[in-house]
Amino acid sequence: MVDEKETLEQQLQAMAMNTDFLDSWIVENNGKAKNVPVDLDVGNAFECTVALSKQMLDCNASDLAIEDTVYLMDKSFRDGLLPFDQYLRNVRLLSRGQFFHRATAEKVRATQMEAQVASIAARLHS
């Protein structure tokens, strides 16, 4: 418990430092971006043109979303807001889904690596 408390205090300190940094950046850069549209859709800021890249992006986004959800469920359980059986059931379901997203991402990564190696080999032979 003491180690966990120290770890959480370190994370809190890092978060506070990051918040201070972002606050100062916002104050410094406030009003500098005149050409940025107000209705900027962050979801469409990056567009993957290759199917494997899109699949990798989707897998990573799902993995991180599940990670955030499990973290918040853990916090809710520790605060007494979520019953243990419901917490355990949901964590098990989410972890299973996360496993499949990570496995798919690993397969996509391997396929991308093979394509890169084949491309390099083709360039070397020509």
C-alpha positions in Angstrom: 0.0 0.0 0.0 2.9 2.4 0.8 4.5 1.7 -2.5 1.2 2.2 -4.4 0.7 5.4 -2.5 4.1 6.7 -3.5 3.5 5.7 -7.1 0.2 7.5 -7.1 1.8 10.6 -5.5 4.5 10.6 -8.2 1.9 10.3 -10.9 -0.1 13.1 -9.4 3.0 15.3 -9.3 3.8 14.5 -12.9 0.2 15.3 -13.9 0.4 18.6 -12.0 3.6 19.5 -13.8 2.0 18.6 -17.2 -1.0 20.7 -16.3 1.2 23.7 -15.5 3.1 23.2 -18.7 -0.1 23.1 -20.8 -1.6 26.1 -18.9 1.5 28.2 -19.7 1.5 27.0 -23.3 -2.2 28.0 -23.7 -1.5 31.4 -22.2 1.5 31.9 -24.4 -0.2 30.7 -27.6 -3.7 32.1 -27.0 -4.9 33.9 -30.1 -1.9 33.0 -32.3 -3.8 30.5 -34.5 -6.0 32.8 -36.6 -6.5 30.4 -39.5 -7.7 27.3 -37.5 -11.4 26.7 -38.1 -13.5 26.7 -35.0 -15.4 23.5 -36.0 -12.2 21.4 -36.5 -13.1 17.7 -36.3 -10.2 16.0 -34.5 -11.5 12.6 -35.6 -10.8 13.5 -39.2 -7.5 15.3 -38.7 -5.6 12.2 -39.8 -6.8 10.0 -42.7 -5.3 6.6 -43.4 -5.0 5.8 -47.1 -3.7 2.3 -46.6 -6.2 -0.3 -45.2 -3.5 -1.8 -42.9 -2.7 1.6 -41.4 -6.4 2.3 -40.8 -6.8 -1.1 -39.1 -3.8 -0.5 -36.9 -5.1 3.0 -35.9 -8.5 1.4 -35.1 -6.9 -1.4 -33.0 -4.8 1.0 -31.1 -7.6 3.4 -30.5 -9.8 0.6 -29.2 -7.0 -0.8 -27.0 -6.4 2.6 -25.4 -10.2 3.2 -25.0 -10.5 -0.1 -23.1 -7.5 0.8 -21.0 -9.1 4.1 -20.0 -12.4 2.3 -19.3 -10.8 -0.3 -17.0 -8.9 2.4 -15.2 -12.1 4.4 -14.5 -13.9 1.2 -13.5 -11.0 0.4 -11.1 -11.3 3.8 -9.6 -15.1 3.5 -9.3 -14.7 0.1 -7.6 -12.1 1.5 -5.1 -14.4 4.4 -4.3 -17.2 1.9 -3.6 -19.4 3.0 -6.5 -19.2 -0.2 -8.4 -20.0 -3.7 -6.9 -17.3 -6.3 -7.1 -19.2 -8.8 -9.2 -20.1 -6.2 -11.8 -16.5 -4.9 -11.8 -15.0 -8.3 -12.3 -17.5 -9.3 -15.1 -16.9 -6.1 -17.0 -13.1 -6.2 -16.6 -13.1 -9.8 -17.9 -15.2 -8.9 -20.9 -13.2 -5.8 -21.7 -9.9 -7.6 -21.2 -11.0 -10.3 -23.7 -11.8 -7.6 -26.3 -8.5 -5.8 -25.6 -6.6 -9.1 -26.1 -8.2 -9.5 -29.6 -7.4 -5.8 -30.5 -3.8 -6.3 -29.4 -3.5 -9.6 -31.3 -4.9 -8.0 -34.5 -2.5 -5.1 -34.1 0.4 -7.4 -33.8 -0.6 -9.3 -36.9 -1.0 -6.0 -38.8 2.4 -4.9 -37.6 4.0 -8.1 -38.8 2.3 -7.8 -42.2 3.5 -4.2 -42.5 7.0 -5.2 -41.6 6.9 -7.9 -44.3 5.8 -5.4 -46.8 8.6 -3.0 -45.9 11.2 -5.8 -46.1 9.8 -6.8 -49.5 9.9 -3.2 -50.7 13.5 -2.7 -49.6 14.5 -6.0 -51.2 12.9 -5.0 -54.5 14.7 -1.7 -54.5 18.0 -3.4 -53.7 17.6 -5.8 -56.7 16.7 -3.1 -59.2 
